[in-house]
């Protein structure tokens, strides 16, 4: 089918064959359409990665929230101005 979008070639390695076999069991209506099975696999993989990245992002934010304020009171008022006095312009 004509398209203006980039196309990608993929070699059917043992892992790709196993993935296609599993995809054919999941989407039997596309059993004889390997390109469609690969599209399903890419979509599912993309979703899994997005969820994983979102979870990692949430974990990082939680860590930052847990750490926030842990140095409150360590430095006295005017501390920053005092150390800047020794800096050259």
Beta strands, then each sheet from edge to edge (+ up, - down):
end
